[in-house]
Amino acid sequence: MSAVPEAPAVPRTLVGIEGVSRRFGDVVALDEVSLDIRQGEFFALLGPSGCGKTTLLRILAGFEAPDSGAVTLDGADLLARPAHRRPVNLMFQSYALFPHMSVAKNVAYGLEREGLPRGEVSSRVAEVLATVGLTEQAGRRPHQLSGGQRQRVALARAIVKRPRLLLLDEPLSALDKKVRAEMQLELKRLQHEVGITFVVVTHDQEEAMSLADRIAVLQAGRVEQVDAPVRLYERPGTPFVAGFIGANNLFEGTAVGEGLSAPGLGTLPAQGGLAAGTPALLGVRPESIRLGAGGVLSGVVADVSFYGGVSHIAVRVPGHERPVLVATQGPTRVTAGAEVGLGWSASDAVLIAR
């Protein structure tokens, strides 16, 4: 009899955040936030400006203290330790490099401040510069580097101290789109290579989706949902997540056995899960909608655009306030003014309680 393969073990929790709240006057920055961040994972805090993600990062770094709640690292109280005694490093958005120092000196600075032997400092700096691909630039000053190279120096300086936890605050926001895409791949590679737990704060969904193993979506100081990127995209758990993560078509109504009963539109297909009569939203992604006769809905094409190998089609549907968005691979023959049918599979739509 063959042995049943064991399920892969879930990595242990490195950082435990329990009921953390923080107010600034009348503003609630964090409201009873609870999260677990696992050993060795790339974790993203994602949300719009003012949602509390940077406040949470500063609490982990030791630059802010919560009004209530607990934060542990490996089960030990992290809040009791001052910032300079935490095995945590924060990489700032501005990179904060010393302009008068060479790349190697910038990277060595923290180790020299700790009083490490000169030989160990040199070997660790050489090792980390090789890891980030900057060995040949070791003698240059920051102003002689590109934006992407300066970002790598800041990253090297952060990881050379071998923290248990590396915090990154909007790390790629200063880079142009092409370099940002390259550095997303580089960050992911480095995180796997050095084995340090990374926590990144960003308002950029693409960045979070491409980098993170798991994402916590925050809004108004609360955690809306924590999930893997694909799960967040395919099965958003709240109306906010459904509207915030990627393009989505949202219909309002009440749950019924076959999907959603939407006033003026009829019954729209979706997989169940909500009790009949529950006020709900139906979300269906543009790429899940098919154009053709005899669909669930019908309407008139308002606009067609082509970008990145995908045609984006906006269709005005009587009884629905916003145009329905459709995405199809390659150029489309559909033109503005054409009457079209819209359809989708129930398995491609999600019902969300309102």
NORLINWO-V93296 format. One record per run of one state. SS is the DSSP state (~ for helix, > for strand, _ for the rest). FROM is the first residue (numbers start at 1). LEN is the number of residues. If there is no record, write none. Layout:
ss = (SS;SS)
from = (FROM;FROM)
len = (LEN;LEN)
//
This chain:
ss = (_;>;_;>;_;>;_;~;_;>;_;>;_;~;_;>;_;>;~;_;~;_;~;_;>;~;_;~;_;>;_;~;_;>;_;~;_;>;_;>;_;~;_;~;_;>;_;>;_;>;_;>;_;~;_;>;_;>;_;>;_;>;_;>;_;~;>;_)
from = (1;13;25;27;39;42;47;53;62;68;74;76;78;83;86;88;92;102;103;114;118;132;135;138;141;142;145;147;160;165;170;177;195;197;203;205;212;214;220;222;228;229;235;239;245;249;257;259;263;266;270;279;285;286;289;290;292;297;308;310;317;324;330;339;344;346;349;354)
len = (12;12;2;12;3;5;6;9;6;6;2;2;5;3;2;4;10;1;11;4;14;3;3;3;1;3;2;13;5;5;7;18;2;6;2;7;2;6;2;6;1;6;4;6;4;8;2;4;3;4;9;6;1;3;1;2;5;11;2;7;7;6;9;5;2;3;5;1)
//
